Amino acid sequence: MVTHPDFPAASPPHLQAGAARRRFWGVLSCLWAGVFGALAAAAAKLAFGSKAHVITCALGILVTATANSLMWTFFSRGLSFSVTSATASVTVTFSNILSSAALGFVLYGESQEALWWGGVLLILCGLILVHRKDLPRKQQ
């Protein structure tokens, strides 16, 4: 039976040198995953709308499948670069919510109320706290 320590071992110095670069690519991958997730949802809404033409439906299904594949690809990549899965998940959620709002406004003319934007602001505050917690600390 293998037991895991409560505190993970510190990374060797040669791995710590590229931490900022890995962190950047992890955040960027998670942001793109959120955008592709929102695009997949918008394409599905267009494909299965009440007045969807057969060609529009087929194109929507194709875009939905492609965007979902890209979303999972970028999310997996973001998970591999992130320090914790919670960081990656919150980043994807934030990106998806903002992208969904933008696509909803552009495609359907939807607008969000102040309370909704307040919730987005709270998620952003949580995201900042999670990312600040993951920053490496200088050891003395």
N, C-alpha and C positions, 0 to 999 in steps of 0.2 A: 504494500500500500504506500503510495507516494503522497506525502503531505507537502503543502505549499506554505512558504513563510507568509506572515502577515504583511511584510514589507518586501517589495520586489528588490532584487539586487540592482545596484547602480549600473548604468551602462558604461562600457569602457570609454575612455577619452576619445578614441578615434570615431566612435559612433555619436558622441555628443556634439562633435564639430558641425555636422550637417543637420542638427535638430531643427533649426529655424527653416531651412529649406524643406525638410520633410513636413513640418507643420504647415507651411504655406501651401504645399501641394495637397495636403490633406483637407485644408479648409476650402481651397479652390475646387477640389473634386466633390466635396459635399455640397457646395453651392450649386455646381452644375447638376448634381443629382436632383436637387430640389426643383430646378428649372425644368428638367426633363420630366419629372413627375407631374408638374403642373401642366406641361404641354400634353402629356398623355391623357390627363383628365379632361382638358379642353377638347382634344381631338375625339375622345369618346363621347362627349356631350354633343359635338357636331355630328358624329356618325349615327348616333341613336336618337337624334331629335325627332320630334313628331312629324316634321315635314322634310325629312332627309331623302334625297334622291338616291338611287342605287349606286351611282358612281361616287357620290359624296360619302355614302355609307362605307363602301369598299376602301376609299382613300382614308377615311377616318380610322378604320380598323388597322390599316397598314401603318399609319402614323402613330396610333396608340401602341401597337406592338413594338415599333422601332424605338419610340420614346421610352417605353418601359424597359426595354433592353439596355438602352443607354443609361437610364436612371440607375438600374441595378449595377451596371458596370462601374459607373462613377461612385456610387455609394460603397461598393466593395473596395474600390481603390482608396476612397476616403477613410474607410475603416482601417485599412492596412497602414496608413500614414498617421492616423490619430493616436493619441496617447490612450484614450478610453473610448469605448463605444458610445457612451453617453454624450461626449463632445460631438462625435460625428452625427448622432441622431438629432441632437438639438439644432445643429447647424443645418442639416437637411430640412428639418421641419420649418425653421425660420425662412430659409430660401424658398421652400415650397409655398408657404403662406403668402409671401410677397409676390412671387411669380404668379400665383393663382389670382391675386387681386389685380395685378397688371393685365393679365390675359382676360380676365372677366370684364375689365373696363374697356379694353380695346375691342374684344370680339362681341360682347353682349351689352355694353353700356352700363354695366353694373357699377354701383359705387358703394363704398363701405361707410358705416356710421362711425362716429367718434369713439364709441365704446369698443368697437372692433379694433380701431387703431390703438386704443389704450392697451388692449390685450397684446397687440404686436409689440408695443413698446415694452411691456413687461417681459415678453419672451426675449426681446433684444437685451434687456438688462440681465436676465438669467444667462443668456449666451455669453455676454461679456464676463460675467462672474465665472462661468465654467472655463472659458479660455484663459482667464487670468490665473485660475487655480492650477492649470496645467503648465504654466511657465516654469522652466527650470530655475531653481534657486541657487544663488552663489554659495558655495560651501566655504566656511572660514576655518 
